Amino acid sequence: MTEASIFQNKKAAYYTLGCKLNFAETSSVGKLLKQMGVETVRDGEKADICIINTCSVTEVADHKCRQAIHKMVKQHPGAFVVVTGCYAQLKPGVVSAIEGVDLVLGAEQKGDILKYLEERLPLLPQERKPADAAHESFTVAVKDIRTFAPSCSCGDRTRYFLKVQDGCDYYCTYCTIPFARGRSRNGSIASLVEQAEGVAREGGKEIVLTGVNIGDFGRTTKESFLDLIRALDQVEGIERYRISSIEPNLLTDEILQYCATSRAFMPHFHIPLQSGSDEVLRLMRRKYDTALFRSKVERIRELMPDAFIGVDVIVGTRGETEAYFEDACRFIESLDISQLHVFSYSERPGTKALEIDHQVSAEEKHRRSQILLELSDRKLNAFYHRYLGQERSVLLERSKNPLVMHGFTDNYIKVELHPEIPLDDNRIVKVRLLDLNQENGMVNAQLI
């Protein structure tokens, strides 16, 4: 049976949970299947193939994955259902036992999804009925993850997401990522530059660099993240780069100095703090303390005063006493940052955190989350108000209504425009920031 006959007249549905890296990978799979002639389903259509890319960062994420699988099976009866991603890697037995799942792929096999589809699809009956979906699934999942699978795509977004690194060698006590995604590995600078050049040829203007621990770039190629951003900055046609997230201990002064004077790297950083308490950071086995984190924030402000600085924080980890949480709040309050991304701690099987005394109740985790979310709102409001009345450049993003356009400024202020005539997306325009719309959290802007 030829490839053409396998995929002929097939339609696919995609569902992604979790991080930007997952979305980039799903988008790349969709692009690959499209090249084989597989169309993406529209609303109300039934798919022949369902791809579910999962997350397992918390128990809530696991629950959402199971819900998503059941929903896809129900919405697309008789479809060939593929489940991959972190949950599939960590719990392949649980996933394969879900009725309707045909194929479970671990992290090492995610990049070879087309090969497995070509092998397994022909084994299904020509006219498969929904009742047949309960047959035994085929599982391919391994613990030793070594391969780097390239990924660069935008899906239905204007911005492109370029995967530069995968996996992590940091075994923080609360985290399962090293088990779900393997050891740190990366593509070569030459291959990543080639992908960025491809984005430019497609007309893309902004690329977000994604990965699990991108500051650790170069483990497998003996290169450095600094060398990577220098090379990417030379790619003609790409007008904006953003660094999705980078560990504070890997955010070197050389990287900051280069970004401050570069052609295309935006004044925008996302740095995981996880806790503002040195005692909790030690229990987490993080590789920095609050003094180092403060120094990074202050250095960014010194070099790029307008920079947007987003920060990840986890509340309610084992060992986080009330006193430690209060220390963390005071520290975070004192930082000149723009926004917090707040996560409640979730116990993960097999992690060292389970050996730590002092557990925080679900109610207390919620209370602490609300405190930090309110602090985040105050920080973001203050940051946005700082720029009202100013002129900034905005990359217009796709919108269903051409008379209501959205986009982000260079320093990541989300704006809404109401142009008098329709505007094309994927254009960088100059706007004046007018006022903050408290209902949608965006800044109203006027085209200049």
C-alpha positions as CSV (number, residue, x, y, z in Angstrom):
1,M,0.0,0.0,0.0
2,T,1.5,3.4,-1.0
3,E,1.8,6.4,1.2
4,A,-0.7,8.2,-1.0
5,S,-3.4,5.6,-0.5
6,I,-2.8,5.5,3.3
7,F,-3.5,9.2,3.7
8,Q,-5.8,9.8,0.8
9,N,-8.9,11.8,1.7
10,K,-8.0,11.7,5.5
11,K,-8.8,14.4,7.9
12,A,-7.0,15.0,11.3
13,A,-7.9,16.6,14.6
14,Y,-5.3,17.9,17.0
15,Y,-5.4,18.6,20.7
16,T,-2.5,20.0,22.7
17,L,-2.1,20.4,26.4
18,G,0.7,22.1,28.3
19,C,3.7,24.3,27.2
20,K,4.6,26.3,24.1
21,L,7.0,23.5,23.2
22,N,4.1,21.1,23.0
23,F,2.2,23.5,20.8
24,A,5.2,23.9,18.5
25,E,5.6,20.1,18.2
26,T,1.9,19.6,17.5
27,S,2.0,22.3,14.9
28,S,4.9,20.6,13.2
29,V,3.1,17.3,13.1
30,G,0.1,19.0,11.5
31,K,2.3,20.6,8.9
32,L,3.9,17.2,8.1
33,L,0.5,15.5,7.7
34,K,-0.7,18.3,5.6
35,Q,2.2,17.7,3.2
36,M,1.0,14.1,3.0
37,G,-2.4,15.3,1.9
38,V,-4.2,15.1,5.3
39,E,-6.6,18.0,5.9
40,T,-7.3,19.5,9.4
41,V,-10.9,19.1,10.4
42,R,-13.3,22.0,10.6
43,D,-15.8,22.5,13.3
44,G,-18.5,19.8,13.2
45,E,-16.5,17.5,10.9
46,K,-15.4,14.0,11.9
47,A,-11.7,13.2,11.9
48,D,-10.0,10.0,10.6
49,I,-6.9,10.6,12.7
50,C,-6.7,12.3,16.2
51,I,-3.4,13.5,17.6
52,I,-3.4,14.3,21.3
53,N,-0.1,15.8,22.7
54,T,-0.2,15.6,26.5
55,C,1.3,17.3,29.5
56,S,2.1,15.9,33.0
57,V,3.4,18.8,35.0
58,T,0.7,18.4,37.7
59,E,-2.0,15.9,38.7
60,V,-4.5,18.4,37.3
61,A,-2.7,18.2,34.0
62,D,-2.9,14.4,34.0
63,H,-6.7,14.7,34.7
64,K,-7.1,17.1,31.8
65,C,-5.2,14.7,29.5
66,R,-7.5,11.9,30.3
67,Q,-10.5,14.2,29.8
68,A,-9.1,15.3,26.4
69,I,-8.6,11.8,25.2
70,H,-12.1,10.7,26.2
71,K,-13.5,13.8,24.5
72,M,-11.6,13.2,21.2
73,V,-12.7,9.6,21.1
74,K,-16.3,10.6,21.6
75,Q,-16.2,13.5,19.1
76,H,-14.6,11.4,16.4
77,P,-16.0,7.9,16.6
78,G,-13.9,5.3,14.7
79,A,-10.9,7.6,14.3
80,F,-7.4,6.4,14.7
81,V,-6.3,8.0,18.0
82,V,-2.7,8.7,18.8
83,V,-1.6,9.9,22.2
84,T,1.9,11.3,22.7
85,G,3.7,13.8,25.0
86,C,4.8,13.8,28.6
87,Y,1.8,12.0,30.1
88,A,2.1,9.2,27.4
89,Q,5.8,8.9,28.3
90,L,5.3,8.7,32.0
91,K,2.1,6.7,32.1
92,P,1.9,4.7,28.9
93,G,0.0,1.8,30.6
94,V,-2.7,4.1,31.9
95,V,-3.0,5.8,28.5
96,S,-3.1,2.6,26.4
97,A,-5.9,1.3,28.7
98,I,-8.2,4.1,27.7
99,E,-10.9,2.9,25.3
100,G,-10.4,4.2,21.8
101,V,-6.7,4.8,22.0
102,D,-4.9,3.1,19.1
103,L,-1.3,4.3,19.4
104,V,0.8,5.6,22.4
105,L,4.1,7.2,21.5
106,G,6.8,8.1,24.0
107,A,9.0,11.2,23.7
108,E,11.7,9.4,21.7
109,Q,9.1,8.4,19.1
110,K,7.2,11.6,18.8
111,G,9.3,12.8,15.9
112,D,8.6,9.6,14.0
113,I,4.9,9.8,14.2
114,L,4.5,9.7,10.4
115,K,6.3,6.4,10.3
116,Y,4.1,4.8,12.9
117,L,1.0,6.1,11.2
118,E,2.1,4.5,8.0
119,E,2.7,1.2,9.8
120,R,-0.5,1.1,11.8
121,L,-3.2,2.8,9.7
122,P,-3.2,0.0,7.0
123,L,-3.9,-2.6,9.8
124,L,-7.3,-1.0,10.5
125,P,-10.5,-2.2,8.7
126,Q,-11.4,-0.2,5.5
127,E,-14.7,0.7,7.1
128,R,-14.0,1.0,10.8
129,K,-16.9,1.3,13.1
130,P,-16.9,3.1,16.4
131,A,-17.4,-0.2,18.2
132,D,-14.1,-1.4,16.8
133,A,-12.2,1.3,18.7
134,A,-12.0,-0.8,21.8
135,H,-9.3,-3.0,20.3
136,E,-5.9,-3.3,22.0
137,S,-3.7,-0.2,21.5
138,F,-0.1,-0.3,20.3
139,T,2.4,1.3,22.7
140,V,5.9,2.6,21.8
141,A,7.5,4.2,24.9
142,V,11.0,4.1,26.2
143,K,12.9,5.5,29.2
144,D,16.1,6.3,27.4
145,I,15.3,9.5,25.4
146,R,18.2,10.6,23.3
147,T,16.9,12.0,20.0
148,F,16.3,15.7,19.3
149,A,13.3,16.1,17.1
150,P,13.3,19.4,15.2
151,S,10.2,21.6,15.4
152,C,9.4,25.0,13.9
153,S,5.9,26.0,13.0
154,C,3.2,28.6,13.7
155,G,0.0,26.6,13.3
156,D,-2.8,29.2,13.3
157,R,-0.7,31.8,15.0
158,T,1.3,34.7,13.5
159,R,4.4,34.1,15.6
160,Y,6.5,31.0,14.9
161,F,7.9,28.8,17.6
162,L,11.3,27.3,17.1
163,K,12.4,24.4,19.3
164,V,16.1,24.9,20.0
165,Q,16.5,22.5,22.9
166,D,14.7,19.6,24.7
167,G,15.1,17.7,28.0
168,C,16.7,18.7,31.2
169,D,19.7,17.6,33.4
170,Y,18.4,19.5,36.4
171,Y,16.7,17.1,38.8
172,C,14.7,19.6,40.9
173,T,12.9,17.8,43.7
174,Y,9.3,18.6,42.5
175,C,9.8,18.0,38.8
176,T,9.3,15.0,36.4
177,I,10.5,16.7,33.2
178,P,13.8,14.8,33.1
179,F,11.8,11.5,33.1
180,A,9.2,12.8,30.7
181,R,11.5,14.5,28.2
182,G,14.9,13.0,28.8
183,R,18.4,14.6,29.2
184,S,19.3,18.0,27.8
185,R,19.9,17.9,24.0
186,N,19.6,20.3,21.1
187,G,19.8,20.9,17.4
188,S,22.9,22.5,15.8
189,I,23.2,26.2,15.3
190,A,23.4,25.6,11.5
191,S,20.2,23.6,11.4
192,L,18.3,26.1,13.6
193,V,19.5,29.0,11.4
194,E,18.3,27.1,8.4
195,Q,14.9,26.7,9.9
196,A,14.8,30.4,10.8
197,E,15.6,31.2,7.1
198,G,12.7,29.0,6.1
199,V,10.4,31.0,8.4
200,A,11.7,34.2,6.7
201,R,10.9,32.7,3.2
202,E,7.4,31.9,4.4
203,G,7.0,35.6,5.4
204,G,7.2,35.1,9.2
205,K,8.5,38.1,11.1
206,E,8.6,36.9,14.7
207,I,10.1,33.7,16.2
208,V,9.8,32.5,19.8
209,L,12.7,30.3,20.9
210,T,11.3,27.4,22.9
211,G,12.7,24.4,24.8
212,V,12.7,22.9,28.3
213,N,16.0,24.5,29.5
214,I,17.1,26.6,26.6
215,G,20.0,28.3,28.5
216,D,21.6,24.8,28.6
217,F,21.7,24.8,24.8
218,G,24.9,23.2,23.4
219,R,25.1,20.0,25.4
220,T,25.0,17.8,22.4
221,T,26.8,20.1,19.8
222,K,29.4,21.8,22.0
223,E,28.0,25.2,21.1
224,S,26.5,27.9,23.3
225,F,23.2,29.8,23.6
226,L,25.0,33.0,23.1
227,D,26.4,31.8,19.8
228,L,22.9,30.7,18.8
229,I,21.3,34.0,19.4
230,R,24.2,35.8,17.6
231,A,23.7,33.6,14.6
232,L,19.9,33.9,14.5
233,D,20.1,37.7,14.8
234,Q,21.8,37.7,11.4
235,V,18.9,36.0,9.6
236,E,17.4,38.5,7.1
237,G,13.7,38.9,7.2
238,I,13.1,37.9,10.8
239,E,12.4,41.2,12.7
240,R,11.7,39.8,16.1
241,Y,12.9,37.1,18.4
242,R,11.7,36.3,21.9
243,I,13.3,34.0,24.5
244,S,10.5,31.9,25.9
245,S,12.0,31.0,29.3
246,I,15.5,30.8,30.7
247,E,16.9,29.7,34.0
248,P,18.4,32.7,36.0
249,N,21.7,31.0,36.6
250,L,22.1,30.5,32.8
251,L,21.0,34.0,31.9
252,T,24.6,35.4,31.6
253,D,25.6,39.0,31.4
254,E,27.0,38.3,27.9
255,I,23.5,37.2,26.8
256,L,21.9,40.2,28.4
257,Q,24.4,42.6,26.9
258,Y,23.9,41.1,23.4
259,C,20.1,41.2,23.6
260,A,20.3,44.9,24.7
261,T,22.1,45.9,21.5
262,S,20.9,43.2,19.1
263,R,19.0,43.9,15.9
264,A,16.0,41.7,16.5
265,F,15.9,40.3,20.1
266,M,13.0,42.0,22.0
267,P,13.2,43.4,25.5
268,H,11.3,40.5,26.9
269,F,12.4,37.9,29.4
270,H,10.7,35.0,31.2
271,I,12.6,33.7,34.2
272,P,11.5,30.9,36.5
273,L,11.9,31.9,40.2
274,Q,9.7,29.2,41.7
275,S,10.2,30.6,45.2
276,G,11.2,33.8,46.8
277,S,12.5,31.9,49.9
278,D,16.1,30.8,49.9
279,E,15.1,27.9,52.2
280,V,12.5,26.7,49.8
281,L,14.8,27.1,46.8
282,R,17.3,24.8,48.7
283,L,14.6,22.2,49.3
284,M,13.7,22.4,45.6
285,R,17.4,21.9,44.7
286,R,17.4,25.0,42.5
287,K,20.7,26.2,41.2
288,Y,20.5,29.8,42.5
289,D,19.4,31.9,45.4
290,T,17.3,35.1,45.7
291,A,20.4,37.3,45.6
292,L,21.4,36.0,42.2
293,F,17.8,36.3,40.9
294,R,17.6,39.9,42.1
295,S,20.9,40.7,40.4
296,K,19.5,39.4,37.1
297,V,16.4,41.5,37.3
298,E,18.4,44.6,38.2
299,R,20.8,44.0,35.4
300,I,18.0,43.6,32.9
301,R,16.5,46.9,34.1
302,E,19.9,48.6,33.8
303,L,20.5,47.4,30.2
304,M,16.8,47.4,29.0
305,P,14.7,49.7,31.2
306,D,11.5,49.0,29.1
307,A,11.9,45.2,29.3
308,F,8.9,43.0,30.2
309,I,10.0,40.5,32.8
310,G,7.7,37.5,33.5
311,V,8.4,35.2,36.4
312,D,7.2,31.7,37.3
313,V,6.4,30.9,40.9
314,I,5.2,27.7,42.6
315,V,3.2,27.9,45.8
316,G,2.5,25.3,48.4
317,T,5.5,23.0,47.8
318,R,6.4,20.6,50.5
319,G,8.5,22.4,53.1
320,E,6.9,25.9,52.3
321,T,5.9,27.0,55.8
322,E,3.8,30.1,56.3
323,A,7.0,32.0,57.3
324,Y,8.8,31.0,54.2
325,F,5.8,32.0,52.0
326,E,5.7,35.4,53.7
327,D,9.5,35.8,53.0
328,A,8.7,34.9,49.3
329,C,6.0,37.5,49.1
330,R,8.2,40.2,50.4
331,F,11.0,39.3,48.0
332,I,8.7,39.2,45.0
333,E,7.0,42.5,46.0
334,S,10.4,44.1,46.0
335,L,11.3,43.1,42.5
336,D,10.8,45.3,39.5
337,I,9.0,42.7,37.4
338,S,6.0,42.8,35.1
339,Q,3.9,39.7,35.7
340,L,3.8,36.4,37.7
341,H,2.8,33.0,36.4
342,V,1.5,31.2,39.5
343,F,1.3,27.4,39.9
344,S,0.1,25.4,42.8
345,Y,2.4,22.5,43.8
346,S,1.3,19.1,42.7
347,E,2.8,15.9,44.1
348,R,4.4,13.8,41.3
349,P,5.2,10.1,41.8
350,G,8.9,9.3,41.9
351,T,10.1,12.8,42.9
352,K,12.4,13.6,45.8
353,A,9.9,16.2,47.1
354,L,7.9,13.4,48.6
355,E,10.6,12.9,51.1
356,I,10.3,16.5,52.5
357,D,8.3,17.0,55.6
358,H,5.5,19.6,56.0
359,Q,2.7,19.4,53.5
360,V,0.5,22.4,52.6
361,S,-3.3,21.8,52.4
362,A,-5.2,22.4,49.1
363,E,-7.1,25.3,50.8
364,E,-3.8,27.0,51.8
365,K,-2.3,26.5,48.3
366,H,-5.4,28.2,46.9
367,R,-5.1,31.1,49.4
368,R,-1.4,31.6,48.6
369,S,-2.1,31.5,44.9
370,Q,-4.7,34.2,45.2
371,I,-2.3,36.4,47.1
372,L,0.4,36.1,44.4
373,L,-2.2,36.5,41.5
374,E,-3.4,39.7,43.0
375,L,0.3,40.9,43.3
376,S,0.8,39.9,39.7
377,D,-2.2,42.0,38.6
378,R,-0.8,45.0,40.5
379,K,2.6,44.5,38.9
380,L,1.1,44.1,35.4
381,N,-1.2,47.2,35.8
382,A,1.8,49.3,36.9
383,F,3.9,48.1,34.0
384,Y,1.2,48.8,31.4
385,H,0.4,52.3,32.9
386,R,4.1,53.2,32.6
387,Y,3.8,53.2,28.8
388,L,0.4,54.9,28.3
389,G,0.8,57.8,25.9
390,Q,3.9,56.3,24.3
391,E,4.5,55.1,20.8
392,R,5.5,51.4,20.3
393,S,5.8,49.0,17.5
394,V,3.2,46.1,17.3
395,L,3.1,42.9,15.3
396,L,-0.5,42.5,14.2
397,E,-1.8,39.0,14.8
398,R,-4.6,37.1,13.0
399,S,-8.1,38.0,14.0
400,K,-11.5,36.7,13.0
401,N,-12.7,40.3,12.9
402,P,-10.5,42.5,10.6
403,L,-11.8,45.6,12.3
404,V,-10.5,44.5,15.8
405,M,-6.8,43.7,15.7
406,H,-4.6,42.4,18.5
407,G,-0.9,42.2,18.9
408,F,2.1,42.7,21.2
409,T,4.4,45.6,21.4
410,D,8.2,44.9,21.3
411,N,8.1,44.8,25.2
412,Y,5.1,42.4,25.3
413,I,2.2,44.8,26.0
414,K,-0.9,43.2,24.6
415,V,-2.9,45.8,22.6
416,E,-6.2,46.1,20.8
417,L,-6.7,48.2,17.7
418,H,-9.9,49.3,16.1
419,P,-8.7,50.5,12.6
420,E,-11.1,52.4,10.3
421,I,-10.2,50.1,7.5
422,P,-9.2,46.4,7.6
423,L,-5.6,45.7,8.2
424,D,-3.5,42.7,7.2
425,D,-2.1,40.6,9.9
426,N,1.7,39.8,10.2
427,R,2.5,43.5,9.8
428,I,4.6,45.5,12.2
429,V,2.9,48.9,12.7
430,K,3.5,52.0,14.9
431,V,0.8,52.7,17.5
432,R,0.1,55.1,20.4
433,L,-0.9,53.4,23.6
434,L,-4.0,55.1,24.9
435,D,-5.6,53.5,28.0
436,L,-6.0,50.1,29.7
437,N,-9.2,48.2,29.2
438,Q,-9.8,46.5,32.6
439,E,-12.3,44.1,31.1
440,N,-10.0,42.3,28.7
441,G,-6.6,43.3,30.2
442,M,-5.4,44.8,26.9
443,V,-4.2,48.3,26.2
444,N,-6.3,50.2,23.6
445,A,-4.0,51.6,20.9
446,Q,-4.3,54.0,18.0
447,L,-2.6,53.5,14.6
448,I,0.0,56.2,13.9
